[in-house]
Amino acid sequence: MKLSTTIDSLPLGVDCPLTSSYVLLGSCFADSVGAKMRDGGFDVCINPFGTLYNPVSIARSVERLVSGLPFTRQDCVRMGAGSPLICSFSHHTSFARACEDEFLSVANAGLERCSAALTAADRIIITLGTAWVWEHIASGQVVSNCLKLPASNFIHRRLGEEEILSALRGIVEALPGRKFIFTVSPIRHLSLGAHANTLSKAALQLACDRLICEYPDRCAYFPAYEIVLDELRDYRFFADDLVHPSQLAVDIVWERFLESCARRDDLPKIAQAVKEARRKSHRSMH
């Protein structure tokens, strides 16, 4: 008797050897899997501008990393809701600092470090979170983060399939010679309702599928979304907010990821690296 729908872990066509270097970009699911890769001994750079959710912001982060163009005072934005902190529309609020000089120092140090990592990387893993974007009216820019500014400063809209495909195509063409793994985050964005979330995820899926058809030798899709929402369709696999996957779900997705794209002779080394990372994370009682 089968009590769940099994998502087969097939070879992706893009392998992930320990000898490669990786850049991971996208939603907080990229952070979770990236942390697993780091513990497993992979050479990774994770979200150099913080967590990014929509494909346009991810594409712009790649453009900035490729160009290496430093952030300037023109990029600095004072956050809303009475906050004195300074950030930018390109960064997650975890980068916010007390003054412009401090923010620019942190932002440009991260840019320089991760721009070099992107140059060295031969594998790029991108997790798409949502097709819904906030477009800053004054600048016409799709922002990575609204920085707690009034909603009246923005237009909230859903990207069309063609817009998403164009953004993803721009990423692939900006990084010739690299191989890509795309995935759609299983984390649901329910602020506009379940149906809006379904439409958003569907648009991301369709654009990914078309991209992979255009670049079959360089791009692959890993079914994290399907594993969590089809196979692990039980709230015991979710955190207390009933939206984010639990640690157990992340562990299962990680195992499937290794089954799909890790090299067999690397698996013992990865297991040993994970064991060593766990040992180092334990705090001494005495």
PyMOL commands that set and color helices and strands:
alter all, ss='L'
color gray80, all
select helices_A, chain A and resi 28-39+55-67+73-75+93-95+100-120+151-153+161-174+194-214+224-231+235-237+247-261+264-281
alter helices_A, ss='H'
color red, helices_A
select strands_A, chain A and resi 21-26+43-46+77-78+86-87+123-128+132-136+142-143+154-158+179-184+219-221
alter strands_A, ss='S'
color yellow, strands_A
deselect
rebuild
show_as cartoon
